[in-house]
Amino acid sequence: MRMSEAEYAEFLRKTGALPQEDSIFTDKEEILRKMREAIAEFDSREPILTRDIEEPGPDFKSKTERRAWEEWIPTTEAVKWFYEPVRLYLNSGSYRPDFALVMPNRELHLIEVKGSWNAYQSGRSSKKSVIEAARLYWWLARFFVLMPEKGGGWNLEEIT
């Protein structure tokens, strides 16, 4: 048996699967007002840190990454942070940023930690990979390179 759209909608109303006409928002201004209220309520909440400083860190691939995780990451304004969460596919291979930070304004920052700009064992320049990822995935996140400074501290450089 085939039903028209109107018959199907009536069937859903009778069975309680669809709300009654008076409970459906039909005014566009009312819908926009409710959406603005929901966004304002979401933005007013305090950020929740997802990692306790005493919690053991992930299995790092270098001492510089471990040092950045322990010294630099806790000083950021990030709401959440992850170690090597994604793999980005490039024209010249793949690239995995060291850290992803979710900022309070919902921006995603992908951080590459480097001790220097020396080439990978494969011969591909690490700087070239970060620049290529920033150009291909500009819509996804902001890309940064974090390098330790001589005498302590960190140098954060945005790749555009």
C-alpha positions, 0 to 999 in steps of 0.5 A: 500500500502506498501513502501520499506525503500528507497521509504519511504525515497524518499517520505519524501524528496519529501514532505520536511519532510527529508532534502536533501542529501547535508544537512545531515552530513556524515563525522564523524569528522565533527559531532564530531567537531560540538558536541565539539563546542556545549559542549564548548559553553554550558560550557562557559555560566555563571551559573544562580541562580534559587532562590533569597535569599529574596524568601520565602523558602519551608515548612520545617520539622525541624528548622535545615533544615530551618537554613541550607537553609538560612545559608549554601545553599547560600554559596555553589557553586550550580547552582540550589538547591531543597528541598526534590525533590526525593524519593529513594526506598531502601530495608528497605523502602524509603528515601527522601534526604533533599536537592539536589544541582546541581553543576557547573560541572553538578554533583548532590549532595544529602544532608541530614541535621541531628541534630544528628544520633538518630533513627527515630520513626520507630526505623530505624537508619537514618545513615543506610538509608543514607548509604544504599541510597549511596550504591544503588544509587551511579550512581545517585549522591554523598551523604552528611550529613550536621550537625551543629557544636557546636558554629556555622558553619556546618560539611559536611561529604560525605557518600561513 
